[in-house]
Amino acid sequence: MSVVGDLRAALRDNLKTIPDIQVSRYALPNPTPPGIHILPPGAKYHRAMSSGLTEYEFTVQAFVALNADTGPQILLDELLDETSERSLCAAVESDPTLGGLSEDVYCSEAQPARFLVTVDNRALLTSDWTVTVYVDGST
């Protein structure tokens, strides 16, 4: 597997600590809510001398069903709340080394929720989190 693939797997493992939500390390083409998937990252290379640090910026997207029930929206609120047992940021940062793969991990922001319609016309509400992972490139 690649470094990025390994990072995605480790992020997924951290996120699996959130109760009652499915997590995929890859983007899902037709997601079934509630869930979280990890989109391909951007990368900034040579962040330290001699390629000593690479900075990966992942988008972690959570999605819930948008139907007459308010329960899915409450779940999204809990994912956004830093103090909740379902806090997405707390889960991401629960092991900042990602099992020894990274120097640090932090969740910097969440974007406002957006409305999305899937290929089979299901309505979803999504939020995106920015997660930065620093990897030692000198090894």
C-alpha positions in Angstrom: 0.0 0.0 0.0 1.1 3.6 -0.5 1.8 6.2 2.3 -1.5 7.9 1.4 -3.3 4.6 1.5 -1.8 3.8 4.9 -2.8 7.3 6.2 -6.4 6.8 5.0 -6.5 3.4 6.8 -5.2 4.9 10.0 -7.6 7.9 9.8 -10.4 5.4 9.2 -9.3 3.5 12.3 -9.4 6.7 14.4 -12.9 7.5 13.1 -14.3 4.0 13.7 -14.3 5.0 17.4 -17.4 7.1 16.7 -20.4 5.0 17.7 -23.2 4.0 15.2 -21.7 5.3 12.0 -20.0 3.5 9.1 -16.6 4.8 8.0 -14.8 4.2 4.6 -11.2 5.1 3.9 -12.2 5.8 0.3 -14.8 8.0 -1.3 -18.1 6.2 -1.8 -19.8 6.7 -5.2 -23.3 6.2 -3.7 -23.1 6.5 0.0 -25.6 4.9 2.4 -26.2 7.2 5.4 -25.1 7.7 8.1 -21.5 7.6 7.2 -18.1 9.1 6.9 -15.7 8.8 4.0 -12.2 10.1 3.4 -11.6 11.9 0.1 -8.2 12.0 -1.7 -5.8 14.5 -0.1 -3.8 17.4 -1.4 -0.1 17.4 -0.6 2.6 20.0 0.1 6.1 18.5 -0.4 9.4 19.7 1.0 8.0 21.4 4.0 11.3 20.9 5.8 14.9 20.7 4.5 15.9 17.7 2.4 12.3 16.6 2.0 12.0 16.2 5.7 8.3 16.8 6.0 5.2 16.3 3.8 1.9 17.9 4.7 -1.3 16.1 3.5 -4.6 17.8 3.7 -7.6 15.4 3.7 -11.2 16.2 3.4 -13.3 14.0 5.7 -17.0 14.1 4.7 -19.8 13.0 6.9 -23.3 12.4 5.5 -26.7 11.8 7.0 -30.1 11.2 5.5 -32.2 14.3 5.0 -35.7 13.1 5.7 -38.7 14.1 7.9 -36.9 12.9 11.0 -34.6 15.2 12.9 -32.5 12.4 14.2 -29.9 12.4 11.3 -29.5 16.1 11.7 -28.9 15.7 15.4 -26.2 13.2 14.6 -24.5 15.7 12.3 -24.7 18.3 15.1 -23.0 15.8 17.4 -20.2 15.1 14.9 -19.6 18.9 14.7 -19.6 19.4 18.5 -16.1 19.2 19.9 -17.4 18.0 23.3 -19.7 15.3 22.1 -18.8 11.6 22.4 -19.3 11.5 18.6 -17.0 14.5 17.9 -15.4 13.9 14.5 -12.4 16.1 15.4 -11.8 14.4 18.7 -11.9 11.0 16.9 -9.4 12.1 14.2 -7.0 13.5 16.8 -7.4 10.6 19.2 -4.1 9.1 18.0 -2.1 12.0 16.5 0.7 9.6 15.3 -1.8 7.5 13.3 -0.2 4.3 14.6 3.3 5.7 14.1 2.8 7.0 10.5 2.6 10.7 11.2 4.3 13.4 13.2 1.0 15.1 14.0 -2.7 15.2 12.9 -5.1 18.0 13.4 -8.6 18.8 12.5 -8.7 22.5 11.6 -12.2 23.3 10.4 -15.6 22.1 9.4 -17.5 23.6 6.5 -21.2 24.4 6.7 -23.6 21.6 5.8 -24.6 21.2 2.2 -27.5 19.5 0.5 -26.7 16.6 -1.8 -28.9 14.3 -4.0 -27.4 10.8 -4.7 -27.6 9.0 -8.0 -30.7 7.1 -6.8 -32.4 10.4 -5.7 -31.8 10.1 -2.0 -31.4 13.4 -0.2 -28.3 13.8 2.0 -26.9 16.5 4.2 -23.1 16.6 4.3 -20.4 18.4 6.2 -16.7 18.5 5.3 -13.8 18.6 7.8 -10.2 19.6 6.9 -7.7 17.2 8.4 -4.0 17.9 8.1 -1.4 15.1 8.5 2.3 15.8 8.8 4.6 12.9 7.7 8.3 12.7 8.2 9.7 12.4 4.6 13.3 11.8 5.6 12.9 8.1 6.5 
